[in-house]
């Protein structure tokens, strides 16, 4: 979650917002993460289930 992000709460918040943006835009999370490092770190830790 937001507070458990390896790079801290701020990065966790960014990752959550990036995931929401990807969903709104209809872009797969893994694809969106290629240009959004906070999301990439979150997906590496928790996956994209």
NUMAR-92779 format. One record per residue (C-alpha): x, y, z; residue in one letter; residue number from 1. Coordinates in nm, 4 decimals, m for minus. Example, Ala and Ser with C-alpha at 12.3 -4.5 7.8 and 13.67 -1.06 7.14 Angstrom:
BEGIN
xx,yy,zz,code,pos
1.2300,m0.4500,0.7800,A,1 $
1.3670,m0.1060,0.7140,S,2 $
***
This chain:
BEGIN
xx,yy,zz,code,pos
0.0000,0.0000,0.0000,X,1 $
0.0860,0.3637,0.0094,X,2 $
0.2737,0.3492,0.3413,X,3 $
0.4530,0.0234,0.2572,X,4 $
0.6126,0.1476,m0.0650,X,5 $
0.9879,0.0753,m0.0537,X,6 $
1.0674,0.4409,m0.1283,X,7 $
0.8313,0.5844,0.1330,X,8 $
0.4830,0.7255,0.1639,X,9 $
0.5292,1.0008,m0.0949,X,10 $
0.6396,0.7492,m0.3567,X,11 $
0.3514,0.5238,m0.2542,X,12 $
0.1078,0.8072,m0.3122,X,13 $
0.2600,0.8758,m0.6526,X,14 $
0.2388,0.5064,m0.7421,X,15 $
m0.1284,0.4948,m0.6445,X,16 $
m0.2033,0.8013,m0.8562,X,17 $
m0.0058,0.6568,m1.1474,X,18 $
m0.2031,0.3323,m1.1232,X,19 $
m0.5283,0.5294,m1.1268,X,20 $
m0.4108,0.7310,m1.4294,X,21 $
m0.3233,0.4106,m1.6133,X,22 $
m0.6670,0.2660,m1.5402,X,23 $
m0.8460,0.5822,m1.6529,X,24 $
m0.6416,0.5908,m1.9742,X,25 $
m0.6936,0.2187,m2.0355,X,26 $
m0.3194,0.1479,m2.0335,X,27 $
m0.1954,m0.1747,m1.8712,X,28 $
m0.0174,m0.1028,m1.5424,X,29 $
0.3068,m0.2739,m1.6497,X,30 $
0.3159,m0.0674,m1.9688,X,31 $
0.2499,0.2579,m1.7806,X,32 $
0.5152,0.1678,m1.5240,X,33 $
0.7840,0.1766,m1.7942,X,34 $
0.7782,0.5566,m1.7705,X,35 $
0.6594,0.5911,m1.4092,X,36 $
0.9273,0.4688,m1.1649,X,37 $
0.7201,0.4782,m0.8467,X,38 $
0.4611,0.2512,m1.0050,X,39 $
0.7351,0.0224,m1.1353,X,40 $
0.8758,m0.0211,m0.7836,X,41 $
0.5291,m0.0935,m0.6421,X,42 $
0.4582,m0.3531,m0.9103,X,43 $
0.7960,m0.5159,m0.8458,X,44 $
0.7053,m0.5509,m0.4769,X,45 $
0.3354,m0.6419,m0.4962,X,46 $
0.2723,m0.7459,m0.8550,X,47 $
m0.0187,m0.6295,m1.0643,X,48 $
m0.2952,m0.8588,m0.9454,X,49 $
***
